[in-house]
């Protein structure tokens, strides 16, 4: 069955389809694979673009669209019937589809003898081995991320301290001001990101709280960003933590431990390595220093302090995709994976520290795609 594939979507919202058809197409179309041939059923507006990719293209007129229109049928009924006729023409009687395959279309195909099987792992497996075009897009997105991080770092370095509040050009330096400047840097590098994390103090311990308001001196500021390259639709992901002024001793020690956890985890990364083993390397560092992790938490209780999240995840056409490196991690890394490594320590009401690099897994080890210093001081 894995030799026969059906996807009905557009490439701007479906990572499964964008992986197979690496161009931006906003209208849904049918993609099919059978016997080594890749078919697309599309419209005349997109035909040339798809022809250029070497796909076997088809239009609705091949399957009687004009007659169906003349019969007075509605648009959805026409679409469903043309899709069925095309699938039959391709010789497909059973196929694997993404988990989100449209229910109405699935019902119509199944009612007419086409067997469909949802298989997320099948499509995740395809996408884990990034294409050359995707890797190039991830590199560009990472360059944009670093340009944005440098912009934030420069603003923090230029800030003055007024009591406990950071000031820049006579105004309080807020998360919102930094985000505006970072978005401009992303845009200058042909990437974009609507919202992201610039979380100061206690906000940094709240997981995915994006942060807001004035930033404080002598307090950790977590900046976590994942801009998306416009040409490839691929993401990057990186995190750094800064303190303007004198970092509390506890934060300085957390930063040291987190850098050690990052280094120990990176040492484990290569094709064939267990995702759980990579996660365990970070936990070993934190637990040896007396911090809680998911491995040591009380059964049945939620953990919101210490190292309370997974170590990392895949990045590509989605910012969070397979594989996961965490407590429940039953996969091995493969050459072509692009994954984050992001250990961190937190305490509610106080703050946290997180460092995150983005790496490309190779047969021998990894290539770190992140080229940005880890300094706590901006």
Secondary structure, 3 states (H helix, E strand, C coil): CCCCEEEEECCCCCHHHHHHCCCCCCCCEEEEEECCEEEEEECCCCHHHHHCCCCEEEEHHHHCHHHHHHCCCCHHHHHHHHHHHHHHHCCCCEEEECCCCCHHHHHHHHHCCCEEEECHHHHHHHHHCCCHHHHHHHHHHHHHHHHHHHHHHHHHHHCEEECCEEEECCEECEHHHHHHHHHHHHHHCCEECCCCEEEEHHHHHCCCCCCCCECECCCCEEEEECCEECCCCCECCEEEEECCCCCCHHHHHHHHHHHHHHHHHHHHCCCCCEHHHHHHHHHHHHHHCCCCECCCCCCCCCCCCEECCCCEEECCCCCCEEEEECCCCCCECCCCCEEEECCEEEECCCEEEECEEEEEECCCCEEECCCCCCCCCC
